[in-house]
Amino acid sequence: MTNRDRMLRSVHDDEVDPSDRLAALRGELDRIDAGLRDALRDRLRVCEEVGRLKRDHDIPVMQPARVDQVTRGAREYAERNELDPDYLEAVYRLIIAETCRVEDLLVAERPDDSTRS
């Protein structure tokens, strides 16, 4: 049994003080949140590369078919995992909006503009 399993098991133990159980659950949420932040950072870094590729090859930033593919995938994942599809789609639309904003900035910046601050 791993430490995480022991911790989660103790969270369900009726003999544990509720404040200790709450602290353990919050610790698990903090761990999950750290992973989410890392995943969002990594995703945005890849999207920055996509933006540079689009800029260098005059590819439009907005790709409606790709947006549909990603949001459809989010909804399908939600349905398979007992999540609200509208919720997960809304989260992905927010992520996509930020990605497009960053890509727009990169596309507007030409390689010879790098000397500007």
mmCIF file of the C-alpha atoms, coordinates in Angstrom:
data_MODEL
# 
_entry.id   MODEL 
# 
loop_
_atom_site.group_PDB 
_atom_site.id 
_atom_site.type_symbol 
_atom_site.label_atom_id 
_atom_site.label_alt_id 
_atom_site.label_comp_id 
_atom_site.label_asym_id 
_atom_site.label_entity_id 
_atom_site.label_seq_id 
_atom_site.pdbx_PDB_ins_code 
_atom_site.Cartn_x 
_atom_site.Cartn_y 
_atom_site.Cartn_z 
_atom_site.occupancy 
_atom_site.B_iso_or_equiv 
_atom_site.pdbx_formal_charge 
_atom_site.auth_seq_id 
_atom_site.auth_comp_id 
_atom_site.auth_asym_id 
_atom_site.auth_atom_id 
_atom_site.pdbx_PDB_model_num 
ATOM 1   C CA . MET A 1 1   ? 0.000   0.000  0.000   1.00 0.00 ? 1   MET A CA 1 
ATOM 2   C CA . THR A 1 2   ? 1.404   3.384  -1.008  1.00 0.00 ? 2   THR A CA 1 
ATOM 3   C CA . ASN A 1 3   ? 1.532   6.437  1.246   1.00 0.00 ? 3   ASN A CA 1 
ATOM 4   C CA . ARG A 1 4   ? -1.185  8.027  -0.886  1.00 0.00 ? 4   ARG A CA 1 
ATOM 5   C CA . ASP A 1 5   ? -3.418  4.978  -0.422  1.00 0.00 ? 5   ASP A CA 1 
ATOM 6   C CA . ARG A 1 6   ? -2.825  5.075  3.345   1.00 0.00 ? 6   ARG A CA 1 
ATOM 7   C CA . MET A 1 7   ? -3.624  8.782  3.411   1.00 0.00 ? 7   MET A CA 1 
ATOM 8   C CA . LEU A 1 8   ? -6.830  8.328  1.435   1.00 0.00 ? 8   LEU A CA 1 
ATOM 9   C CA . ARG A 1 9   ? -7.819  5.346  3.542   1.00 0.00 ? 9   ARG A CA 1 
ATOM 10  C CA . SER A 1 10  ? -7.319  7.417  6.681   1.00 0.00 ? 10  SER A CA 1 
ATOM 11  C CA . VAL A 1 11  ? -9.544  10.095 5.177   1.00 0.00 ? 11  VAL A CA 1 
ATOM 12  C CA . HIS A 1 12  ? -12.426 7.615  5.306   1.00 0.00 ? 12  HIS A CA 1 
ATOM 13  C CA . ASP A 1 13  ? -11.645 6.348  8.802   1.00 0.00 ? 13  ASP A CA 1 
ATOM 14  C CA . ASP A 1 14  ? -14.459 7.346  11.150  1.00 0.00 ? 14  ASP A CA 1 
ATOM 15  C CA . GLU A 1 15  ? -11.990 7.591  14.030  1.00 0.00 ? 15  GLU A CA 1 
ATOM 16  C CA . VAL A 1 16  ? -10.091 10.428 12.370  1.00 0.00 ? 16  VAL A CA 1 
ATOM 17  C CA . ASP A 1 17  ? -10.899 13.944 13.521  1.00 0.00 ? 17  ASP A CA 1 
ATOM 18  C CA . PRO A 1 18  ? -12.961 15.762 10.849  1.00 0.00 ? 18  PRO A CA 1 
ATOM 19  C CA . SER A 1 19  ? -10.441 18.617 10.671  1.00 0.00 ? 19  SER A CA 1 
ATOM 20  C CA . ASP A 1 20  ? -7.670  16.074 10.001  1.00 0.00 ? 20  ASP A CA 1 
ATOM 21  C CA . ARG A 1 21  ? -9.803  14.440 7.319   1.00 0.00 ? 21  ARG A CA 1 
ATOM 22  C CA . LEU A 1 22  ? -10.475 17.852 5.776   1.00 0.00 ? 22  LEU A CA 1 
ATOM 23  C CA . ALA A 1 23  ? -6.762  18.682 5.822   1.00 0.00 ? 23  ALA A CA 1 
ATOM 24  C CA . ALA A 1 24  ? -5.955  15.375 4.107   1.00 0.00 ? 24  ALA A CA 1 
ATOM 25  C CA . LEU A 1 25  ? -8.563  15.979 1.421   1.00 0.00 ? 25  LEU A CA 1 
ATOM 26  C CA . ARG A 1 26  ? -7.318  19.514 0.866   1.00 0.00 ? 26  ARG A CA 1 
ATOM 27  C CA . GLY A 1 27  ? -3.797  18.160 0.546   1.00 0.00 ? 27  GLY A CA 1 
ATOM 28  C CA . GLU A 1 28  ? -5.010  15.813 -2.180  1.00 0.00 ? 28  GLU A CA 1 
ATOM 29  C CA . LEU A 1 29  ? -6.740  18.724 -3.939  1.00 0.00 ? 29  LEU A CA 1 
ATOM 30  C CA . ASP A 1 30  ? -3.537  20.772 -3.711  1.00 0.00 ? 30  ASP A CA 1 
ATOM 31  C CA . ARG A 1 31  ? -1.604  17.898 -5.329  1.00 0.00 ? 31  ARG A CA 1 
ATOM 32  C CA . ILE A 1 32  ? -4.176  17.622 -8.124  1.00 0.00 ? 32  ILE A CA 1 
ATOM 33  C CA . ASP A 1 33  ? -4.203  21.413 -8.625  1.00 0.00 ? 33  ASP A CA 1 
ATOM 34  C CA . ALA A 1 34  ? -0.411  21.437 -8.963  1.00 0.00 ? 34  ALA A CA 1 
ATOM 35  C CA . GLY A 1 35  ? -0.731  18.816 -11.698 1.00 0.00 ? 35  GLY A CA 1 
ATOM 36  C CA . LEU A 1 36  ? -3.405  20.872 -13.459 1.00 0.00 ? 36  LEU A CA 1 
ATOM 37  C CA . ARG A 1 37  ? -1.214  23.971 -13.386 1.00 0.00 ? 37  ARG A CA 1 
ATOM 38  C CA . ASP A 1 38  ? 1.741   22.007 -14.755 1.00 0.00 ? 38  ASP A CA 1 
ATOM 39  C CA . ALA A 1 39  ? -0.440  20.541 -17.518 1.00 0.00 ? 39  ALA A CA 1 
ATOM 40  C CA . LEU A 1 40  ? -1.781  23.989 -18.466 1.00 0.00 ? 40  LEU A CA 1 
ATOM 41  C CA . ARG A 1 41  ? 1.756   25.404 -18.541 1.00 0.00 ? 41  ARG A CA 1 
ATOM 42  C CA . ASP A 1 42  ? 2.953   22.532 -20.748 1.00 0.00 ? 42  ASP A CA 1 
ATOM 43  C CA . ARG A 1 43  ? -0.064  22.866 -23.044 1.00 0.00 ? 43  ARG A CA 1 
ATOM 44  C CA . LEU A 1 44  ? 0.504   26.593 -23.479 1.00 0.00 ? 44  LEU A CA 1 
ATOM 45  C CA . ARG A 1 45  ? 4.177   26.013 -24.309 1.00 0.00 ? 45  ARG A CA 1 
ATOM 46  C CA . VAL A 1 46  ? 3.204   23.612 -27.080 1.00 0.00 ? 46  VAL A CA 1 
ATOM 47  C CA . CYS A 1 47  ? 0.606   26.116 -28.296 1.00 0.00 ? 47  CYS A CA 1 
ATOM 48  C CA . GLU A 1 48  ? 3.312   28.787 -28.455 1.00 0.00 ? 48  GLU A CA 1 
ATOM 49  C CA . GLU A 1 49  ? 5.240   26.512 -30.819 1.00 0.00 ? 49  GLU A CA 1 
ATOM 50  C CA . VAL A 1 50  ? 2.053   26.042 -32.842 1.00 0.00 ? 50  VAL A CA 1 
ATOM 51  C CA . GLY A 1 51  ? 1.657   29.833 -32.969 1.00 0.00 ? 51  GLY A CA 1 
ATOM 52  C CA . ARG A 1 52  ? 5.206   30.308 -34.242 1.00 0.00 ? 52  ARG A CA 1 
ATOM 53  C CA . LEU A 1 53  ? 4.644   27.641 -36.885 1.00 0.00 ? 53  LEU A CA 1 
ATOM 54  C CA . LYS A 1 54  ? 1.409   29.334 -37.978 1.00 0.00 ? 54  LYS A CA 1 
ATOM 55  C CA . ARG A 1 55  ? 3.172   32.711 -38.078 1.00 0.00 ? 55  ARG A CA 1 
ATOM 56  C CA . ASP A 1 56  ? 6.117   31.411 -40.082 1.00 0.00 ? 56  ASP A CA 1 
ATOM 57  C CA . HIS A 1 57  ? 3.883   29.647 -42.617 1.00 0.00 ? 57  HIS A CA 1 
ATOM 58  C CA . ASP A 1 58  ? 0.973   32.126 -42.774 1.00 0.00 ? 58  ASP A CA 1 
ATOM 59  C CA . ILE A 1 59  ? -1.514  29.652 -41.322 1.00 0.00 ? 59  ILE A CA 1 
ATOM 60  C CA . PRO A 1 60  ? -4.629  31.243 -39.767 1.00 0.00 ? 60  PRO A CA 1 
ATOM 61  C CA . VAL A 1 61  ? -4.712  31.155 -35.982 1.00 0.00 ? 61  VAL A CA 1 
ATOM 62  C CA . MET A 1 62  ? -8.363  30.175 -35.765 1.00 0.00 ? 62  MET A CA 1 
ATOM 63  C CA . GLN A 1 63  ? -8.942  26.623 -36.940 1.00 0.00 ? 63  GLN A CA 1 
ATOM 64  C CA . PRO A 1 64  ? -12.663 25.931 -36.338 1.00 0.00 ? 64  PRO A CA 1 
ATOM 65  C CA . ALA A 1 65  ? -12.373 22.228 -37.190 1.00 0.00 ? 65  ALA A CA 1 
ATOM 66  C CA . ARG A 1 66  ? -9.639  21.818 -34.566 1.00 0.00 ? 66  ARG A CA 1 
ATOM 67  C CA . VAL A 1 67  ? -11.682 23.711 -31.960 1.00 0.00 ? 67  VAL A CA 1 
ATOM 68  C CA . ASP A 1 68  ? -14.638 21.418 -32.692 1.00 0.00 ? 68  ASP A CA 1 
ATOM 69  C CA . GLN A 1 69  ? -12.405 18.347 -32.419 1.00 0.00 ? 69  GLN A CA 1 
ATOM 70  C CA . VAL A 1 70  ? -10.995 19.420 -29.039 1.00 0.00 ? 70  VAL A CA 1 
ATOM 71  C CA . THR A 1 71  ? -14.347 20.445 -27.540 1.00 0.00 ? 71  THR A CA 1 
ATOM 72  C CA . ARG A 1 72  ? -16.026 17.295 -28.851 1.00 0.00 ? 72  ARG A CA 1 
ATOM 73  C CA . GLY A 1 73  ? -13.244 15.238 -27.263 1.00 0.00 ? 73  GLY A CA 1 
ATOM 74  C CA . ALA A 1 74  ? -13.757 17.055 -23.961 1.00 0.00 ? 74  ALA A CA 1 
ATOM 75  C CA . ARG A 1 75  ? -17.496 16.375 -24.040 1.00 0.00 ? 75  ARG A CA 1 
ATOM 76  C CA . GLU A 1 76  ? -16.968 12.696 -24.884 1.00 0.00 ? 76  GLU A CA 1 
ATOM 77  C CA . TYR A 1 77  ? -14.445 12.361 -22.058 1.00 0.00 ? 77  TYR A CA 1 
ATOM 78  C CA . ALA A 1 78  ? -16.913 13.988 -19.659 1.00 0.00 ? 78  ALA A CA 1 
ATOM 79  C CA . GLU A 1 79  ? -19.690 11.619 -20.673 1.00 0.00 ? 79  GLU A CA 1 
ATOM 80  C CA . ARG A 1 80  ? -17.446 8.563  -20.202 1.00 0.00 ? 80  ARG A CA 1 
ATOM 81  C CA . ASN A 1 81  ? -16.268 9.784  -16.798 1.00 0.00 ? 81  ASN A CA 1 
ATOM 82  C CA . GLU A 1 82  ? -19.513 11.000 -15.228 1.00 0.00 ? 82  GLU A CA 1 
ATOM 83  C CA . LEU A 1 83  ? -18.702 14.701 -15.538 1.00 0.00 ? 83  LEU A CA 1 
ATOM 84  C CA . ASP A 1 84  ? -20.990 17.419 -16.827 1.00 0.00 ? 84  ASP A CA 1 
ATOM 85  C CA . PRO A 1 85  ? -20.153 17.762 -20.559 1.00 0.00 ? 85  PRO A CA 1 
ATOM 86  C CA . ASP A 1 86  ? -21.173 21.446 -20.541 1.00 0.00 ? 86  ASP A CA 1 
ATOM 87  C CA . TYR A 1 87  ? -18.757 22.116 -17.680 1.00 0.00 ? 87  TYR A CA 1 
ATOM 88  C CA . LEU A 1 88  ? -15.788 20.441 -19.350 1.00 0.00 ? 88  LEU A CA 1 
ATOM 89  C CA . GLU A 1 89  ? -16.566 22.063 -22.701 1.00 0.00 ? 89  GLU A CA 1 
ATOM 90  C CA . ALA A 1 90  ? -16.683 25.477 -20.982 1.00 0.00 ? 90  ALA A CA 1 
ATOM 91  C CA . VAL A 1 91  ? -13.293 24.804 -19.378 1.00 0.00 ? 91  VAL A CA 1 
ATOM 92  C CA . TYR A 1 92  ? -11.824 23.867 -22.755 1.00 0.00 ? 92  TYR A CA 1 
ATOM 93  C CA . ARG A 1 93  ? -13.350 26.884 -24.474 1.00 0.00 ? 93  ARG A CA 1 
ATOM 94  C CA . LEU A 1 94  ? -11.626 29.080 -21.880 1.00 0.00 ? 94  LEU A CA 1 
ATOM 95  C CA . ILE A 1 95  ? -8.324  27.275 -22.481 1.00 0.00 ? 95  ILE A CA 1 
ATOM 96  C CA . ILE A 1 96  ? -8.767  27.630 -26.249 1.00 0.00 ? 96  ILE A CA 1 
ATOM 97  C CA . ALA A 1 97  ? -9.575  31.346 -25.935 1.00 0.00 ? 97  ALA A CA 1 
ATOM 98  C CA . GLU A 1 98  ? -6.331  31.945 -24.039 1.00 0.00 ? 98  GLU A CA 1 
ATOM 99  C CA . THR A 1 99  ? -4.413  29.842 -26.543 1.00 0.00 ? 99  THR A CA 1 
ATOM 100 C CA . CYS A 1 100 ? -5.818  31.893 -29.436 1.00 0.00 ? 100 CYS A CA 1 
ATOM 101 C CA . ARG A 1 101 ? -4.922  35.119 -27.622 1.00 0.00 ? 101 ARG A CA 1 
ATOM 102 C CA . VAL A 1 102 ? -1.317  33.955 -27.212 1.00 0.00 ? 102 VAL A CA 1 
ATOM 103 C CA . GLU A 1 103 ? -1.167  32.708 -30.806 1.00 0.00 ? 103 GLU A CA 1 
ATOM 104 C CA . ASP A 1 104 ? -2.502  36.064 -32.052 1.00 0.00 ? 104 ASP A CA 1 
ATOM 105 C CA . LEU A 1 105 ? 0.328   37.829 -30.212 1.00 0.00 ? 105 LEU A CA 1 
ATOM 106 C CA . LEU A 1 106 ? 2.909   35.468 -31.690 1.00 0.00 ? 106 LEU A CA 1 
ATOM 107 C CA . VAL A 1 107 ? 1.520   35.759 -35.214 1.00 0.00 ? 107 VAL A CA 1 
ATOM 108 C CA . ALA A 1 108 ? 1.549   39.558 -34.955 1.00 0.00 ? 108 ALA A CA 1 
ATOM 109 C CA . GLU A 1 109 ? 5.202   39.452 -33.910 1.00 0.00 ? 109 GLU A CA 1 
ATOM 110 C CA . ARG A 1 110 ? 7.551   38.849 -36.800 1.00 0.00 ? 110 ARG A CA 1 
ATOM 111 C CA . PRO A 1 111 ? 11.005  37.339 -36.205 1.00 0.00 ? 111 PRO A CA 1 
ATOM 112 C CA . ASP A 1 112 ? 12.637  40.674 -37.107 1.00 0.00 ? 112 ASP A CA 1 
ATOM 113 C CA . ASP A 1 113 ? 10.503  42.313 -34.361 1.00 0.00 ? 113 ASP A CA 1 
ATOM 114 C CA . SER A 1 114 ? 12.429  40.468 -31.625 1.00 0.00 ? 114 SER A CA 1 
ATOM 115 C CA . THR A 1 115 ? 14.660  43.473 -30.916 1.00 0.00 ? 115 THR A CA 1 
ATOM 116 C CA . ARG A 1 116 ? 11.666  45.431 -29.621 1.00 0.00 ? 116 ARG A CA 1 
ATOM 117 C CA . SER A 1 117 ? 10.823  45.321 -25.946 1.00 0.00 ? 117 SER A CA 1 
# 
